[in-house]
Amino acid sequence: MNSASSPAMPVPALRKTPWAWAVATFFGAGFGKPGPGTWGSVAAVLLWFLYAVLLHPSAPALLYALLGGIALSLVLGVPAASITEYESGRHDPGFVVIDEVAGQWIALLGSRANWRHALLALVLFRLFDITKPFPVRLLERLPRGWGIVFDDVAAGLYALGVGWLARHFIPSLQG
């Protein structure tokens, strides 16, 4: 989005909304350097993997937990991203990573709880999030938190589709 068509961002707020900043930065993962988006994605994969390995949920329970996480990241993420963008005075600030969390969890749908599937989902999601193939980039034009979050939802859907094909056709990913 070019700056000529962007609404003017306000001066950064002196007070911050704690819940919005905690959610938007995924509890601080967004402050990781370099590449805060990658840190947000890694945090999402680690949380999913730790849940799967430590609690040994059934496949349906893992799926429902992931769907619940996706729903929460969207329902809380859009307003949190909007508030944080406004309070920081920056358009689509890099430290807002709840969008990467939502997209990464979408990319993990249908994955088995093993390192191969986790790594495949991580690499594919980051690839599509960074390259933003059509129509992913167009979604950035949505207003405020909607544009921040939903381009990553689309990238997650691309990663989910390509990941499904890879798991279906590559023998080493089938087990």
C-alpha positions as CSV (number, residue, x, y, z in Angstrom):
1,M,0.0,0.0,0.0
2,N,1.5,3.3,-0.9
3,S,1.6,6.2,1.6
4,A,-0.4,8.5,-0.7
5,S,-3.5,6.3,-0.3
6,S,-2.9,5.4,3.3
7,P,-4.9,7.3,6.0
8,A,-2.6,9.5,8.1
9,M,-1.4,7.6,11.2
10,P,-1.7,9.5,14.5
11,V,1.2,10.3,16.8
12,P,1.9,7.3,18.9
13,A,-0.3,7.2,22.0
14,L,1.2,7.8,25.4
15,R,-0.9,5.1,26.9
16,K,-1.1,1.6,25.5
17,T,-3.9,-0.9,25.8
18,P,-2.2,-3.8,27.6
19,W,-4.4,-6.7,26.4
20,A,-4.2,-5.5,22.7
21,W,-0.4,-5.2,22.8
22,A,-0.1,-8.6,24.5
23,V,-2.3,-10.3,21.9
24,A,-0.9,-8.4,18.9
25,T,2.7,-9.2,19.8
26,F,1.7,-12.7,20.8
27,F,3.0,-12.1,24.3
28,G,6.2,-10.5,23.2
29,A,7.2,-12.8,20.3
30,G,6.8,-9.9,17.9
31,F,9.7,-8.0,19.6
32,G,12.1,-10.8,18.4
33,K,14.9,-9.6,16.1
34,P,15.5,-10.1,13.3
35,G,12.3,-11.0,11.5
36,P,9.6,-10.6,14.1
37,G,7.1,-12.4,11.7
38,T,9.3,-15.5,11.8
39,W,9.5,-15.4,15.6
40,G,5.7,-15.2,15.7
41,S,5.4,-18.2,13.4
42,V,8.0,-20.2,15.3
43,A,6.2,-19.4,18.6
44,A,2.9,-20.7,17.1
45,V,4.5,-23.9,15.8
46,L,6.2,-24.5,19.2
47,L,3.0,-24.0,21.1
48,W,1.2,-26.4,18.8
49,F,4.0,-28.9,19.0
50,L,4.4,-28.7,22.8
51,Y,0.7,-29.2,23.2
52,A,0.7,-32.2,20.9
53,V,3.9,-33.8,22.4
54,L,3.3,-33.1,26.1
55,L,-0.4,-33.7,26.4
56,H,-0.8,-36.4,23.7
57,P,-4.3,-35.4,22.6
58,S,-6.2,-37.5,20.2
59,A,-6.1,-36.4,16.5
60,P,-9.6,-34.8,16.8
61,A,-8.7,-33.1,20.1
62,L,-5.6,-31.6,18.5
63,L,-7.7,-30.5,15.5
64,Y,-10.3,-28.9,17.8
65,A,-7.6,-27.1,19.9
66,L,-6.0,-25.8,16.7
67,L,-9.4,-24.6,15.4
68,G,-10.1,-22.9,18.7
69,G,-6.7,-21.2,18.6
70,I,-7.3,-20.0,15.1
71,A,-10.7,-18.6,16.1
72,L,-9.3,-16.9,19.1
73,S,-6.4,-15.4,17.1
74,L,-8.9,-14.0,14.6
75,V,-11.5,-12.8,17.0
76,L,-9.0,-11.1,19.3
77,G,-6.3,-10.5,16.7
78,V,-8.2,-8.1,14.4
79,P,-9.2,-5.6,17.1
80,A,-5.8,-6.0,18.9
81,A,-3.9,-5.3,15.6
82,S,-6.2,-2.3,14.9
83,I,-5.6,-0.9,18.4
84,T,-1.8,-1.5,18.4
85,E,-1.5,0.0,14.9
86,Y,-3.3,3.1,16.0
87,E,-1.4,3.4,19.4
88,S,2.0,2.9,17.8
89,G,1.3,5.4,15.1
90,R,2.7,3.0,12.5
91,H,0.9,1.3,9.6
92,D,1.0,-2.5,9.8
93,P,3.9,-2.5,12.4
94,G,6.2,-5.5,12.2
95,F,5.9,-6.3,15.8
96,V,2.2,-7.2,15.4
97,V,2.5,-11.0,14.8
98,I,-0.9,-12.3,15.8
99,D,-1.5,-12.4,12.1
100,E,1.4,-14.8,11.7
101,V,0.1,-16.9,14.5
102,A,-3.3,-17.2,12.8
103,G,-1.9,-18.0,9.4
104,Q,0.7,-20.5,10.9
105,W,-2.0,-22.4,12.7
106,I,-4.1,-22.6,9.5
107,A,-1.0,-24.0,7.8
108,L,-0.8,-26.6,10.5
109,L,-4.3,-28.0,10.0
110,G,-4.2,-31.6,9.0
111,S,-0.5,-31.9,10.1
112,R,0.6,-34.8,12.2
113,A,2.4,-33.8,15.4
114,N,6.0,-34.5,14.2
115,W,8.9,-32.4,13.3
116,R,8.6,-33.0,9.5
117,H,5.0,-31.7,9.3
118,A,5.8,-28.8,11.7
119,L,8.8,-27.8,9.6
120,L,6.9,-28.2,6.3
121,A,4.1,-26.0,7.6
122,L,6.5,-23.4,8.9
123,V,8.5,-23.1,5.7
124,L,5.5,-23.0,3.4
125,F,3.7,-20.4,5.5
126,R,6.7,-18.1,5.7
127,L,7.2,-18.5,1.9
128,F,3.7,-17.5,1.1
129,D,3.6,-14.8,3.8
130,I,6.8,-13.2,2.5
131,T,6.1,-13.5,-1.3
132,K,2.3,-12.8,-1.0
133,P,1.1,-14.4,-4.2
134,F,-2.2,-13.2,-5.8
135,P,-4.6,-12.4,-4.1
136,V,-2.8,-12.3,-0.8
137,R,-1.3,-8.9,-1.3
138,L,-4.7,-7.4,-2.2
139,L,-6.0,-8.3,1.3
140,E,-3.5,-5.9,2.8
141,R,-5.8,-3.1,1.5
142,L,-8.5,-4.0,3.9
143,P,-8.8,-1.5,6.7
144,R,-6.7,-1.5,9.8
145,G,-6.6,-4.9,11.6
146,W,-8.5,-6.7,8.9
147,G,-5.7,-6.0,6.4
148,I,-3.0,-6.8,8.9
149,V,-4.6,-10.2,9.7
150,F,-6.3,-11.5,6.6
151,D,-3.4,-11.4,4.2
152,D,-1.7,-13.9,6.6
153,V,-4.9,-16.0,6.7
154,A,-4.7,-16.2,2.9
155,A,-1.0,-17.1,3.1
156,G,-1.9,-19.8,5.6
157,L,-4.6,-21.2,3.3
158,Y,-2.0,-21.4,0.5
159,A,0.4,-23.2,2.8
160,L,-2.3,-25.5,3.9
161,G,-3.1,-26.5,0.3
162,V,0.5,-27.0,-0.8
163,G,1.3,-28.8,2.5
164,W,-1.7,-31.2,1.9
165,L,-0.4,-31.9,-1.6
166,A,3.1,-32.5,-0.3
167,R,1.9,-34.8,2.5
168,H,-0.2,-36.7,0.0
169,F,2.5,-37.2,-2.7
170,I,5.8,-37.2,-0.9
171,P,6.3,-40.6,0.8
172,S,8.6,-39.4,3.6
173,L,5.8,-37.1,4.8
174,Q,3.1,-39.7,4.8
175,G,4.1,-41.3,8.1
